[in-house]
Amino acid sequence: MANIITPANTSAAAPGWLCLALRPFHGPNARLDALQSVAALAARGFVAEAFFKSGLTKLHDWDTTLALFQDEYSVSLVPHQVAAVMGTGGELVLPVLLLLGLGGRFAPLGLSFVNLVAVVSLSEIAPAALQQHVTWGVLLVALALFGSGRWALDSLLLRRWPGLTR
């Protein structure tokens, strides 16, 4: 039988030398943890602004929007009029939810879909525009994975009424 070494007490304290070696990292970690909600809010605001402005632009000149969806964007699953309404609606509603931090991970996931469809549907995309979409995509995935932070309406509502998750 192989010798299996198991600690007698699994909640044993770390050796003193290890605690001393790691101590310098605890202060910065705590300060960085405190900035997570600020960073999440900044990311939500950055992405929400870009998509909301895009939706307003589409809404402002609807005839051009319809022409773009018919001639420029390759969205062949639905008629171009339906795609235009869905895309514009997503760009107007989801950023508001994202900025407010309302609806949990629905808004970042929805905007990730809008972002992906925008990139895939264009026959040509400039490298700078593609990089902007990648940046938005990374921020949206991070928000979907890690949540909107404590400075979100969802978080406020859950602190006020913990039973909302049931």
Secondary structure as UniProt FT lines:
FT   TURN            10..11
FT   HELIX           16..34
FT   HELIX           36..60
FT   HELIX           62..67
FT   HELIX           68..72
FT   HELIX           80..100
FT   TURN            104..105
FT   HELIX           106..121
FT   HELIX           127..146
FT   HELIX           153..160
FT   HELIX           162..165
//
